[in-house]
Amino acid sequence: MIEPTGASTARTAGHGRGLEALLVFVIVLGACLWRLGGGPLAGTEAHRAIGAHQMAESGQWLVPQLWDQPTTRRSNGSCGPSWA
């Protein structure tokens, strides 16, 4: 089968983009996971982790719970209104 001249060039350019996208993905993944698990949780971070674990187990995603009690308190460093 005879292919037009531009068809093989288009295939090669698409292959290069896929490799570039894969390289960017690997770099971003490495940057995000570089220090994952590197240190202990500080302050009240453990409360957030416990709440997230319980939310994942129960499937209740709207109101976080801490030791089976609904909790709506925000951490001190959070952004947004303090009444939320």
Stockholm file with secondary structure:
# STOCKHOLM 1.0

chainA/1-84         MIEPTGASTARTAGHGRGLEALLVFVIVLGACLWRLGGGPLAGTEAHRAIGAHQMAESGQWLVPQLWDQPTTRRSNGSCGPSWA
#=GR chainA/1-84 SS CCCCHHHHHHHHHHHHHHHHHHHHHHHHHHHHHTTTTCSCCCTTHHHHHHHHHHHHHHCCCSSCEETTEECCCCCTTCCSCTTC
#=GC SS_cons        CCCCHHHHHHHHHHHHHHHHHHHHHHHHHHHHHTTTTCSCCCTTHHHHHHHHHHHHHHCCCSSCEETTEECCCCCTTCCSCTTC
//
